[in-house]
Each structure stands twice: as structure tokens, then as C-alpha cells.
Amino acid sequence: MHGWRGRIGLIVPSSNTTMEMELHSALPEGVSLHTARMPLKDIAEEELLKMSSPAIESARLLKDANVDLILYGCTSGSFIGGANFEAELEEKIEKEVNVPVITTGTAVVEALKILDAQQIIVVTPYTEDINQREKEYLEANEFEVLDIRGLGLVDNLQVGRLEPYEAYRMAKAMFMEEADAIFISCTNLRTFEIINALEDDLGVPVVTSNQASLWLALREMDVREKIPSLGRLFVEY
């Protein structure tokens, strides 16, 4: 039986081509991943807000697979509605399907906190207006954003085509000694290949949307696997 150790139900935007592949590449033995989708082509406020309704139907379908947890796999979709949006979304889905729910936003915040990161640098593929919403979200969770920069992309398929080295080079160019950690945002941005390289080269922990999502999902299911390829978060916590 697949998923004898735990089953993750993942909801991703319809145009996301990265998150499933990265999570599948790192799943511990005995953990399975089951995916549903919700409509989104562009990383724009209106489309991001609309995703919350189809997410409920996606969660209902995932429940049929007897998943142990549902992961809402979209970073910008977690924070776009303001400070309470994420918690309300988790509560709404849980009420409908009676399965524990976490969002990527929740996972990122928990990861940064357990790493004792307070001053952070944020790398994104987003436009300036989405970056501003993310900055507000992180500051509402008591992080100091030293710098946040994006690539100005709206087309989510274009984000999925980016090579991991682009996130690496951007993070390295932005780095400053005051930073406690680097956060690379977006579940459609490939990062697994460059986490250890960044941590080795800059000497601070690196949190990415997909890494943090997998980490919290596993911890919530009491799967305490260490995955050295995914950085300090998966080795120490």
C-alpha cells in the first residue's frame, strides 16, 4: 500500500509545474503524495483570491484518497488576502473535509521561526505589488524584511521554466551580513538543487516554499525523516 507511513494531499495552482516534482523527489519511504488542482494562470491578486473557492472542492476529492493532511501549495495564495486570510482558509477547508490543513505560508513562517530567523532577505519571481503584500505578511508575523526583490513575472508557467541557478544568483547578489536567513518564495520556483550550496556559501539557513511545505507536512504527520539535501531545516529540526 502506498502511503503506509503517511499520505499528503496537495492542492496546487493548475499552472504549477514544479511543486509536485520537487516533493516527489524528496519523499521519505512510505510517504505518498496525492494531488488536486485549482485554476490559476497568472500570479495576480484577483486570480489568487479566486482560488480559495475551488480549493474546497479539490480538498473534498483528496479526502477520497484517505489523506492524512491537506497542503494548500501556493505561497502568494496563502498571504494575498491579508493577515487573517490564511487562518480562515485553513479553517474553512478543515470544516468541509475534516482533515488537517496547512498552507505554504504557515509552513514558511514556522520554518523561519524554528530557525530563529528574525531579519530575512526574500527572493521571489513576483511583481512589485505581490512582493509588497508578502512583505506585509512577513512583517505581520514579526519578521524584519531587510530586502525583497522579484523578477516581475506574472505568467506562472514562465516561473516554472526558470532554472534553479537564477534563484541562487539572485539570493547571493542580495545577501547582507545582517541577515539571519534567506527565504526563496513561490512553490513553482525550483530550489531544491541550490539550498545546500547557498547555505554553504553564505553561512545562513535557507528556507524555500517547497522545502518548508514538505518539512511541516511531514512533521504534522509525525514523520521525522532527516533529508540532508534540503538544508539545515531538515537536518536540525
Contacts in CASP RR format, 6 or more apart in sequence:
PFRMAT RR
TARGET T0000
AUTHOR 0000-0000-0000
METHOD contacts of the structure
MODEL  1
MHGWRGRIGLIVPSSNTTMEMELHSALPEGVSLHTARMPLKDIAEEELLK
MSSPAIESARLLKDANVDLILYGCTSGSFIGGANFEAELEEKIEKEVNVP
VITTGTAVVEALKILDAQQIIVVTPYTEDINQREKEYLEANEFEVLDIRG
LGLVDNLQVGRLEPYEAYRMAKAMFMEEADAIFISCTNLRTFEIINALED
DLGVPVVTSNQASLWLALREMDVREKIPSLGRLFVEY
2 30 0 8 1.000
2 32 0 8 1.000
3 30 0 8 1.000
3 31 0 8 1.000
3 32 0 8 1.000
4 30 0 8 1.000
5 28 0 8 1.000
5 29 0 8 1.000
5 30 0 8 1.000
5 31 0 8 1.000
5 221 0 8 1.000
5 223 0 8 1.000
6 30 0 8 1.000
6 31 0 8 1.000
6 32 0 8 1.000
6 68 0 8 1.000
6 221 0 8 1.000
6 223 0 8 1.000
7 31 0 8 1.000
7 32 0 8 1.000
7 33 0 8 1.000
7 34 0 8 1.000
7 65 0 8 1.000
7 66 0 8 1.000
7 67 0 8 1.000
7 68 0 8 1.000
7 69 0 8 1.000
8 23 0 8 1.000
8 31 0 8 1.000
8 32 0 8 1.000
8 33 0 8 1.000
8 34 0 8 1.000
8 67 0 8 1.000
8 68 0 8 1.000
8 69 0 8 1.000
8 71 0 8 1.000
8 217 0 8 1.000
8 221 0 8 1.000
9 33 0 8 1.000
9 34 0 8 1.000
9 35 0 8 1.000
9 36 0 8 1.000
9 62 0 8 1.000
9 65 0 8 1.000
9 67 0 8 1.000
9 69 0 8 1.000
9 70 0 8 1.000
9 71 0 8 1.000
10 19 0 8 1.000
10 20 0 8 1.000
10 23 0 8 1.000
10 33 0 8 1.000
10 34 0 8 1.000
10 35 0 8 1.000
10 36 0 8 1.000
10 62 0 8 1.000
10 70 0 8 1.000
10 71 0 8 1.000
10 73 0 8 1.000
11 35 0 8 1.000
11 36 0 8 1.000
11 37 0 8 1.000
11 38 0 8 1.000
11 55 0 8 1.000
11 58 0 8 1.000
11 59 0 8 1.000
11 62 0 8 1.000
11 70 0 8 1.000
11 71 0 8 1.000
11 72 0 8 1.000
11 73 0 8 1.000
11 74 0 8 1.000
12 19 0 8 1.000
12 20 0 8 1.000
12 35 0 8 1.000
12 36 0 8 1.000
12 37 0 8 1.000
12 38 0 8 1.000
12 73 0 8 1.000
12 74 0 8 1.000
12 187 0 8 1.000
13 37 0 8 1.000
13 38 0 8 1.000
13 39 0 8 1.000
13 40 0 8 1.000
13 51 0 8 1.000
13 73 0 8 1.000
13 74 0 8 1.000
13 156 0 8 1.000
13 188 0 8 1.000
14 37 0 8 1.000
14 38 0 8 1.000
14 39 0 8 1.000
14 40 0 8 1.000
14 41 0 8 1.000
15 40 0 8 1.000
15 41 0 8 1.000
15 156 0 8 1.000
15 157 0 8 1.000
15 188 0 8 1.000
16 37 0 8 1.000
16 40 0 8 1.000
16 73 0 8 1.000
16 74 0 8 1.000
16 156 0 8 1.000
16 160 0 8 1.000
16 187 0 8 1.000
16 188 0 8 1.000
17 157 0 8 1.000
17 160 0 8 1.000
17 188 0 8 1.000
18 159 0 8 1.000
18 160 0 8 1.000
18 187 0 8 1.000
18 188 0 8 1.000
18 189 0 8 1.000
18 190 0 8 1.000
18 210 0 8 1.000
19 73 0 8 1.000
19 187 0 8 1.000
19 188 0 8 1.000
19 209 0 8 1.000
19 210 0 8 1.000
19 213 0 8 1.000
20 33 0 8 1.000
20 35 0 8 1.000
22 190 0 8 1.000
22 191 0 8 1.000
22 192 0 8 1.000
22 210 0 8 1.000
22 214 0 8 1.000
23 33 0 8 1.000
23 210 0 8 1.000
23 213 0 8 1.000
23 214 0 8 1.000
24 33 0 8 1.000
25 192 0 8 1.000
26 192 0 8 1.000
26 214 0 8 1.000
26 227 0 8 1.000
26 229 0 8 1.000
26 230 0 8 1.000
27 33 0 8 1.000
27 214 0 8 1.000
28 218 0 8 1.000
28 223 0 8 1.000
28 225 0 8 1.000
28 227 0 8 1.000
31 218 0 8 1.000
31 221 0 8 1.000
31 223 0 8 1.000
34 62 0 8 1.000
34 65 0 8 1.000
34 67 0 8 1.000
36 58 0 8 1.000
36 59 0 8 1.000
36 61 0 8 1.000
36 62 0 8 1.000
37 58 0 8 1.000
38 51 0 8 1.000
38 54 0 8 1.000
38 55 0 8 1.000
38 58 0 8 1.000
39 47 0 8 1.000
39 50 0 8 1.000
39 51 0 8 1.000
39 54 0 8 1.000
40 47 0 8 1.000
40 48 0 8 1.000
40 50 0 8 1.000
40 51 0 8 1.000
40 74 0 8 1.000
40 156 0 8 1.000
41 47 0 8 1.000
41 155 0 8 1.000
41 156 0 8 1.000
41 157 0 8 1.000
42 154 0 8 1.000
42 155 0 8 1.000
42 156 0 8 1.000
43 76 0 8 1.000
43 125 0 8 1.000
43 126 0 8 1.000
43 127 0 8 1.000
43 130 0 8 1.000
43 153 0 8 1.000
43 154 0 8 1.000
43 155 0 8 1.000
43 156 0 8 1.000
43 159 0 8 1.000
43 186 0 8 1.000
44 130 0 8 1.000
44 154 0 8 1.000
45 80 0 8 1.000
45 129 0 8 1.000
45 130 0 8 1.000
45 133 0 8 1.000
48 74 0 8 1.000
48 76 0 8 1.000
48 77 0 8 1.000
48 80 0 8 1.000
49 77 0 8 1.000
49 80 0 8 1.000
49 81 0 8 1.000
51 74 0 8 1.000
51 77 0 8 1.000
52 89 0 8 1.000
52 92 0 8 1.000
55 72 0 8 1.000
55 89 0 8 1.000
55 93 0 8 1.000
56 92 0 8 1.000
56 93 0 8 1.000
56 96 0 8 1.000
56 97 0 8 1.000
59 70 0 8 1.000
59 93 0 8 1.000
59 96 0 8 1.000
59 97 0 8 1.000
59 99 0 8 1.000
59 101 0 8 1.000
60 96 0 8 1.000
60 97 0 8 1.000
62 70 0 8 1.000
62 97 0 8 1.000
62 99 0 8 1.000
63 97 0 8 1.000
63 98 0 8 1.000
63 99 0 8 1.000
67 99 0 8 1.000
68 99 0 8 1.000
68 100 0 8 1.000
68 221 0 8 1.000
69 99 0 8 1.000
69 100 0 8 1.000
69 101 0 8 1.000
69 102 0 8 1.000
69 217 0 8 1.000
69 220 0 8 1.000
69 221 0 8 1.000
70 93 0 8 1.000
70 97 0 8 1.000
70 99 0 8 1.000
70 100 0 8 1.000
70 101 0 8 1.000
70 102 0 8 1.000
71 101 0 8 1.000
71 102 0 8 1.000
71 103 0 8 1.000
71 104 0 8 1.000
71 107 0 8 1.000
71 213 0 8 1.000
71 217 0 8 1.000
72 78 0 8 1.000
72 89 0 8 1.000
72 90 0 8 1.000
72 93 0 8 1.000
72 101 0 8 1.000
72 102 0 8 1.000
72 103 0 8 1.000
72 104 0 8 1.000
73 103 0 8 1.000
73 104 0 8 1.000
73 187 0 8 1.000
73 209 0 8 1.000
73 213 0 8 1.000
74 103 0 8 1.000
74 104 0 8 1.000
74 187 0 8 1.000
75 104 0 8 1.000
75 105 0 8 1.000
75 108 0 8 1.000
75 134 0 8 1.000
75 185 0 8 1.000
75 186 0 8 1.000
75 187 0 8 1.000
75 209 0 8 1.000
76 126 0 8 1.000
76 130 0 8 1.000
76 133 0 8 1.000
76 134 0 8 1.000
76 185 0 8 1.000
76 186 0 8 1.000
77 103 0 8 1.000
78 85 0 8 1.000
78 86 0 8 1.000
78 89 0 8 1.000
78 103 0 8 1.000
78 104 0 8 1.000
78 105 0 8 1.000
78 106 0 8 1.000
78 137 0 8 1.000
79 85 0 8 1.000
79 86 0 8 1.000
79 105 0 8 1.000
79 133 0 8 1.000
79 134 0 8 1.000
79 136 0 8 1.000
79 137 0 8 1.000
80 130 0 8 1.000
80 133 0 8 1.000
81 133 0 8 1.000
82 133 0 8 1.000
82 136 0 8 1.000
82 137 0 8 1.000
82 140 0 8 1.000
83 137 0 8 1.000
83 140 0 8 1.000
86 103 0 8 1.000
86 105 0 8 1.000
86 106 0 8 1.000
89 101 0 8 1.000
89 103 0 8 1.000
90 101 0 8 1.000
90 102 0 8 1.000
90 103 0 8 1.000
90 106 0 8 1.000
93 101 0 8 1.000
94 100 0 8 1.000
94 101 0 8 1.000
100 220 0 8 1.000
102 213 0 8 1.000
102 216 0 8 1.000
102 217 0 8 1.000
102 220 0 8 1.000
104 187 0 8 1.000
104 209 0 8 1.000
104 212 0 8 1.000
104 213 0 8 1.000
105 137 0 8 1.000
105 209 0 8 1.000
105 212 0 8 1.000
106 216 0 8 1.000
107 209 0 8 1.000
107 212 0 8 1.000
107 213 0 8 1.000
107 215 0 8 1.000
107 216 0 8 1.000
107 217 0 8 1.000
108 183 0 8 1.000
108 185 0 8 1.000
108 207 0 8 1.000
108 209 0 8 1.000
108 212 0 8 1.000
108 213 0 8 1.000
109 138 0 8 1.000
109 141 0 8 1.000
110 212 0 8 1.000
110 216 0 8 1.000
111 207 0 8 1.000
111 211 0 8 1.000
111 212 0 8 1.000
111 215 0 8 1.000
111 216 0 8 1.000
111 233 0 8 1.000
112 120 0 8 1.000
112 143 0 8 1.000
112 181 0 8 1.000
112 183 0 8 1.000
112 207 0 8 1.000
114 233 0 8 1.000
114 237 0 8 1.000
115 180 0 8 1.000
115 181 0 8 1.000
115 205 0 8 1.000
115 207 0 8 1.000
115 232 0 8 1.000
115 233 0 8 1.000
115 237 0 8 1.000
116 180 0 8 1.000
117 143 0 8 1.000
117 180 0 8 1.000
117 181 0 8 1.000
117 205 0 8 1.000
117 207 0 8 1.000
118 142 0 8 1.000
118 143 0 8 1.000
118 144 0 8 1.000
118 180 0 8 1.000
119 143 0 8 1.000
119 144 0 8 1.000
119 146 0 8 1.000
119 178 0 8 1.000
119 179 0 8 1.000
119 180 0 8 1.000
120 138 0 8 1.000
120 143 0 8 1.000
120 144 0 8 1.000
120 145 0 8 1.000
120 146 0 8 1.000
120 179 0 8 1.000
120 180 0 8 1.000
120 181 0 8 1.000
120 182 0 8 1.000
120 183 0 8 1.000
121 145 0 8 1.000
121 146 0 8 1.000
121 147 0 8 1.000
121 148 0 8 1.000
121 171 0 8 1.000
121 174 0 8 1.000
121 175 0 8 1.000
121 176 0 8 1.000
121 179 0 8 1.000
121 181 0 8 1.000
121 182 0 8 1.000
121 183 0 8 1.000
122 131 0 8 1.000
122 134 0 8 1.000
122 135 0 8 1.000
122 138 0 8 1.000
122 145 0 8 1.000
122 147 0 8 1.000
122 148 0 8 1.000
122 149 0 8 1.000
122 182 0 8 1.000
122 183 0 8 1.000
122 184 0 8 1.000
122 185 0 8 1.000
123 148 0 8 1.000
123 149 0 8 1.000
123 150 0 8 1.000
123 167 0 8 1.000
123 170 0 8 1.000
123 171 0 8 1.000
123 174 0 8 1.000
123 182 0 8 1.000
123 183 0 8 1.000
123 184 0 8 1.000
123 185 0 8 1.000
124 130 0 8 1.000
124 131 0 8 1.000
124 134 0 8 1.000
124 148 0 8 1.000
124 149 0 8 1.000
124 150 0 8 1.000
124 151 0 8 1.000
124 184 0 8 1.000
124 185 0 8 1.000
124 186 0 8 1.000
124 189 0 8 1.000
125 150 0 8 1.000
125 151 0 8 1.000
125 152 0 8 1.000
125 153 0 8 1.000
125 159 0 8 1.000
125 162 0 8 1.000
125 185 0 8 1.000
125 186 0 8 1.000
125 188 0 8 1.000
125 189 0 8 1.000
126 134 0 8 1.000
126 150 0 8 1.000
126 151 0 8 1.000
126 152 0 8 1.000
126 153 0 8 1.000
126 185 0 8 1.000
126 186 0 8 1.000
127 150 0 8 1.000
127 152 0 8 1.000
127 153 0 8 1.000
127 154 0 8 1.000
128 150 0 8 1.000
128 152 0 8 1.000
131 148 0 8 1.000
131 149 0 8 1.000
131 150 0 8 1.000
134 148 0 8 1.000
134 185 0 8 1.000
135 145 0 8 1.000
135 148 0 8 1.000
138 145 0 8 1.000
138 183 0 8 1.000
139 145 0 8 1.000
146 176 0 8 1.000
146 178 0 8 1.000
146 179 0 8 1.000
147 174 0 8 1.000
147 176 0 8 1.000
149 170 0 8 1.000
149 174 0 8 1.000
150 170 0 8 1.000
151 162 0 8 1.000
151 166 0 8 1.000
151 170 0 8 1.000
153 159 0 8 1.000
156 188 0 8 1.000
159 186 0 8 1.000
159 188 0 8 1.000
159 189 0 8 1.000
160 188 0 8 1.000
160 189 0 8 1.000
160 190 0 8 1.000
162 189 0 8 1.000
162 190 0 8 1.000
163 190 0 8 1.000
164 190 0 8 1.000
164 191 0 8 1.000
164 192 0 8 1.000
164 193 0 8 1.000
164 194 0 8 1.000
165 194 0 8 1.000
167 184 0 8 1.000
167 189 0 8 1.000
167 190 0 8 1.000
167 191 0 8 1.000
167 194 0 8 1.000
168 194 0 8 1.000
168 197 0 8 1.000
168 198 0 8 1.000
171 182 0 8 1.000
171 184 0 8 1.000
171 198 0 8 1.000
171 202 0 8 1.000
171 206 0 8 1.000
172 198 0 8 1.000
172 201 0 8 1.000
172 202 0 8 1.000
175 182 0 8 1.000
175 202 0 8 1.000
179 204 0 8 1.000
180 204 0 8 1.000
180 205 0 8 1.000
181 204 0 8 1.000
181 205 0 8 1.000
181 206 0 8 1.000
181 207 0 8 1.000
182 198 0 8 1.000
182 202 0 8 1.000
182 204 0 8 1.000
182 205 0 8 1.000
182 206 0 8 1.000
182 207 0 8 1.000
183 206 0 8 1.000
183 207 0 8 1.000
183 208 0 8 1.000
184 191 0 8 1.000
184 206 0 8 1.000
184 207 0 8 1.000
184 208 0 8 1.000
184 209 0 8 1.000
185 208 0 8 1.000
185 209 0 8 1.000
186 209 0 8 1.000
187 209 0 8 1.000
187 210 0 8 1.000
187 213 0 8 1.000
189 208 0 8 1.000
189 209 0 8 1.000
191 208 0 8 1.000
191 209 0 8 1.000
191 210 0 8 1.000
191 211 0 8 1.000
192 208 0 8 1.000
192 210 0 8 1.000
192 211 0 8 1.000
192 229 0 8 1.000
192 230 0 8 1.000
195 206 0 8 1.000
195 208 0 8 1.000
195 211 0 8 1.000
195 229 0 8 1.000
195 230 0 8 1.000
195 231 0 8 1.000
196 228 0 8 1.000
196 229 0 8 1.000
196 230 0 8 1.000
196 231 0 8 1.000
198 206 0 8 1.000
199 205 0 8 1.000
199 206 0 8 1.000
199 231 0 8 1.000
199 232 0 8 1.000
205 231 0 8 1.000
205 232 0 8 1.000
205 233 0 8 1.000
206 231 0 8 1.000
206 232 0 8 1.000
207 233 0 8 1.000
211 230 0 8 1.000
211 231 0 8 1.000
211 233 0 8 1.000
211 234 0 8 1.000
212 233 0 8 1.000
214 230 0 8 1.000
215 230 0 8 1.000
215 233 0 8 1.000
215 234 0 8 1.000
215 237 0 8 1.000
218 224 0 8 1.000
218 225 0 8 1.000
225 234 0 8 1.000
226 234 0 8 1.000
226 235 0 8 1.000
227 234 0 8 1.000
227 235 0 8 1.000
228 234 0 8 1.000
228 235 0 8 1.000
END
